[in-house]
Amino acid sequence: MLRADHPDLSQARVVAIDPRPAVAICGDSGVVMDALARDIPIITVSDRPLATTHLTLKAATSVDAATFGILIRQAHENLVNDQRAFGFAQMSGGAER
């Protein structure tokens, strides 16, 4: 969904990104699990809410820089809750693998 509206943004495997991303913006895909397994907070964009910090595609198209900063902070605050929701056990500093 996002690729059509943002051809200027590149895609990369989460494990291959250097430096490590501050947040992963994910659609309804396995990237959600991949990011959470690596203790990377997520913002999801899809028709159905997948994470605590979530936008519909329509809402995502109008996010400005200030709102994006707020979303990133919320995603960091909600990392442990999102990890629990996807079946990762809580440990200090992140997910149990």
Backbone hydrogen bonds, N-H to C=O, Kabsch-Sander energy under -0.5 kcal/mol:
donor,donor_aa,acceptor,acceptor_aa,energy
5,D,1,M,-0.6
5,D,2,L,-0.5
6,H,2,L,-1.5
9,L,6,H,-1.5
16,A,13,R,-1.2
17,I,13,R,-0.7
17,I,14,V,-1.1
24,A,41,P,-2.6
26,C,24,A,-0.7
26,C,43,I,-2.6
29,S,27,G,-1.8
32,V,29,S,-1.4
34,D,30,G,-2.3
35,A,31,V,-2.9
36,L,32,V,-2.3
37,A,33,M,-2.5
38,R,34,D,-0.8
38,R,35,A,-0.9
39,D,36,L,-1.6
40,I,35,A,-2.5
43,I,24,A,-2.6
44,T,53,T,-2.2
45,V,26,C,-2.7
46,S,55,L,-1.6
54,H,52,T,-0.9
55,L,44,T,-2.6
60,A,56,T,-2.4
61,T,57,L,-1.4
62,S,59,A,-1.3
63,V,60,A,-1.2
68,F,64,D,-2.6
69,G,65,A,-2.0
70,I,66,A,-1.7
71,L,67,T,-2.5
72,I,68,F,-2.4
73,R,69,G,-2.0
74,Q,70,I,-2.5
75,A,71,L,-2.6
76,H,72,I,-2.1
77,E,73,R,-2.2
78,N,74,Q,-1.8
79,L,76,H,-1.0
82,D,78,N,-2.7
83,Q,79,L,-2.7
84,R,80,V,-2.4
85,A,81,N,-2.3
86,F,82,D,-1.4
87,G,84,R,-1.9
88,F,83,Q,-3.0
91,M,94,G,-1.7
94,G,91,M,-1.6
96,E,89,A,-1.5
